[in-house]
Amino acid sequence: MRLLIRALEAIVIALMGTITLVVIGESAARGLLGFSLIVTDELSRYLMVWTATLAAALLVYEDGHIRITLLTDAVPPVAAAVLYVVSELAVLCFLALVIVSSLMVMPSLREQNTVTLGVSMAWFYAALPVTGALMFGLTVRGIVMRIKAVLGSR
């Protein structure tokens, strides 16, 4: 698990670095050299999709997504764990819908290419099922860990 998380972190850092260099290169080319690089807008936009979704998966691993804890803070630990599991089951349902629906759309995107890069749109839309599956697995892991923690404290 640690290796997967380290790889995701490295990929997110590399993608952010690439986006930064592409945008700085475009700004420099436009401002200093008087011409525009045609691929920078499209490349930075599609890389940002992958960056954001992979970073969201990392937040699932760290249990770092925003959540309202007013109710769980007001109940005993076992009830809070039950509420946590119920809310995470709702998340799993949502992620399953994202994965299935994005996989259903993928075949229609294979033949559609980006305007300037000439790459299949499927590569960029693949961020949804790939990171959805990562989030699904990490959410299941979080549920198991929470249940083990509650059972271990008894």
Secondary structure, DSSP 4 states (H G I P E B T S, - for coil): -HHHHHHHHHHHHHHHHHHHHHHHHHHHIIIIIS---TTHHHHHHHHHHHHHHHHHHHHHHTT-S----HHHHHS-HHHHHHHHHHHHHHHHHHHHHHHHHHHHHHHHHTT-B-TTT--BHHHHHTHHHHHHHHHHHHHHHHHHHHHHHHHHT-
